[in-house]
């Protein structure tokens, strides 16, 4: 069996840092998705241009390891077509499977009070932060390893051994601490908080499905902290010193945390330090 890594999307901010980290630190194939049109100019993007963008700072990485596929998170037809394109592109002489998948689609409208709520923005928030993640599960989870693909191990009471953790495929949704209901002491950000709480429920529910089907994989959510990207730019000034992370650092931390998670940590949300974000 032949493992590969999936990062979706993979061209900006934290997602770009995650795919570059895996290309730099592993030797297996990596698949990234990209919007068919530029989010800034609206112009069509080509696979070659996207590959060049991702690989531009990576030096001696073998470009043949990277495959990019267009995917529009707002269209189920596009998501289904991307999954079909991936299936067609995988080697036919071996059984390929996802060993790690990161799903990072997200959007934020920071409503501070009920009067700020706008139906269009609420719908877009849930479309991107929840529904797109559900549809990625629907169409891409078929690439997880089969039940017979990895020898089953019981969870270690003192935490996962490195062998146990590495034997499990990791299906990872990027969530946020503000999705925690028990941690909400400030209010605001109504649609974003609600959508991340919903995504956390998706993580738990899909992980239960994986357990029921005996798939050798776990589903988890991760909270990267506040990352220095366009996504969070409006809020940089309010971040405590030392808590605004460069994308490369945030990606490294998330990858390391996910690498160490085993069956005993499944179905839950973990932050960049490896601490659980309570529901």
N, C-alpha and C positions, 0 to 999 in steps of 0.2 A: 504494500500500500504506500501511496505517495502523498505526504502532507503538503498543504499550502496555507498561506495566511491571507485573509480577506480584510481590507480596510475600506469602509464606505461611509461618507465620501472620503477623498484622499488628496485634496489639492490646495487646501487653505488652512492656516492656523494650526490648531492642535491636530487635526486629521493629517495634514501634510507632515507634521513632526512625527506622528506615530508611524506612518508608512515608511518614512526615511529611516527611522530607528530600526525597524525590522529589516529593511534592506541592508543596513549597515552592520547589524549584529547577528544576522542569521545567514544561512546559505541556501534556504529553500525558496521555491517560487512565492511571489507576493502578487496579489491581485488588488487593484484599486479601482474605485468607480469615480466618475466625474459627471458634472452636469453637462448635457449636450451643448448648452449655450453659456457663454460667460455671464456671471451674475452682475457684472458691472457694465459691459458694453452691449450685451445681448447677442454678440456675434457667435456663430457656430465654432465649436472647438474641434480640433482634430486629435486623434489618438497620439500621433507623433508629437504634436505640440505639448500635450499633457505629459507624455512620458519624459520629454526633454525637461519640462518644468520640474517634475518630481526628482529626476536624476541629476539636476544641474549642480548640486553641491556635494555629490557623493563620491566623486573621484573614481576609485577602482572597483566599484560595484558592477557586476556583470549585468548589463542592461537586458539580457535575455531572461533574467529572472522576473522582470516586471511586466505584467499585463494590465492594461487599463480598459475599462468597459464603460460606455455612456449609460447613465442612469438618472432619471428624473424622479425624485422622491414624491412628487405630487401626482404621478400617474402610475396606476397599477399595471397598465399595459407596458410601460417602460421598465418597471421593475421585473415583470415576468420575462420581457425580452432580454434583459441583462442576465437573468439567471439562465435562460436558454443559451445565450451567447457564451457564458462561462462553461456550461456543460459541453458545448461544441468544441471549445478551445482546449479542454483538458485532455491529457494523453489518453489514447485508446488502448494502450498496451498494459496499463496498470490501473488500479482503482485509486483515484485521488480523493482526498477528503480534507475538510477544514480542520486544522489543529488550533487556530486562533482566528476569531472574527471580532472586529471592532466596528460598532455602529455609532456614528457620531452626529447624525443629522439633528439639528436643533435651531430654534429661533426664539427670540425674547422680545416681548413688548412689556416694558416695566410699568404697568399701571400702579399708581400709588394710592388711588382711592376708587370707589365704585363708579364715580362719574367719568373716569378715564377709560372704562371698558367699552370696546368697539367690537361689534359682532364679527366683522371681517377679520380683525386681528385675532380674536379668540379662536375662530375657526382655523385660521392659518397656523396658529400655535399648536392646536391639537392635531392638525393634519401632519405637521412636521415632527413634533415631539413625541407623538404617540402612534398615530395611524401608520406613518411610514415605517416605523419600527415593527409594527404588527405585520405589515406586508412583506418586510424583509424576512421575518420569521417564516411566513407562509411560503415564500418562493425560494429562499436560500438555505433553509434548514435541511433540505434533502442532501446537501453536501457534507453534513456531519458524518462522522464515521459510523459504519453499521454496528449493530449490537455485537457481532462476533469479531469486530475489528481490533478491540483492545481487551486484554485480560482484565476481568473485574477484580477490584480490590475493595475491601471494607475501609471505612474512614478510620484514621488513627486518632485515638482520644486526645493526644497531645498536639494535634494539628497535623497537616499533611506532610508526609515525607517527600523529598524531592522526586523520588520515583513515582509516588502516587500522583502528585500534582502534574508531572509531565505526561503521565499516561492519559489524562483526561483532556479532551478538546475543550476550549474555553470560548464561550459565546458571550460577548461583552457589549452591553449598552451603556453609553455615556449618559449618566443622569446628573443630578445636582443635589447638594445638601438641602436646598430649599424645598425639595420634594418630601422632606421629612415633616410629618405632621407634629410629632412630639418636639421637634427642634424649632418650630415656628414661634418665635417670640417677638417678631417685628411687624408682621403683616405685610401688605403690599404685594406687588407682582402676582396678582390673582391668577391669571391664566397660565403663567409660567410655572408657578408653584403647583397648581392643580394638574397641569400636564405632566410634570415630573413625578408627582405622586402616582398618577395613573401609569406612567412608564415603569415605576418601581413595582407596581402590581403585575404588569406584563412580565417583568423579569421573574417574579416569583411563580407566576402561573405557567410560563413556558418551562421553567426548571422542573416543576412538578410533572409536566408532560414528558420531559426527557427521562426522569426517574421511572415513570410508569412504563415507558417504552424500552427501558433498560439501554438507552443510548449512552455510550461512554463519553459523556460530555456534561458540563455544568453551565448554567446561565447565571451571570452576575451583572450587577450594575456597578459603575465606578463614578466617583466624584473627583474631578481633577484639581479642585481649588479654583482660584481666579487666575486665568491664564491671559497673558498679555497679547491679545488678538483684537481684531476689529469687533468681534462679538461682544467684548466686555469694555471697550475703550471708554465709553461714557462713564464708567464706574471706577476707573483706575484711581482717581484722587481719593476715594473713600476706603481704599484697601490699606490695611495695616502694613507697616514696614516689614519686608521679608516675606510677605504673603502674596505678592504679585509675581507669578511664575512665567519665565520664558517658555514658549511652546516645547522646545527640546527637552527642558528639564521636566515639565509636566508629563510629556510622553514617556520619558525614561522611567519616572516614578510609577505611572500606571502600568506599564509593561512589567515592571518588576513585581508589583503587587499582584497582578493577574497571574503571573508565572507561579507564585507561591500558593495560590488558592487550590484547595482540594474539595472533596465531597462534604467535609464538615463546614465549609464556608459557602456552599452553593445557595442560590436563590436569594441572596442578600446584596446589600449595597456597601461598597468599600471605598474609603477615600484614598487620597494619594499617599498617606502615611501607612496605609494598611489597617486603619481602624474602621470598625463598622459604623455606618450611618444608620441610626435607628429609625424605624418606620414612623 
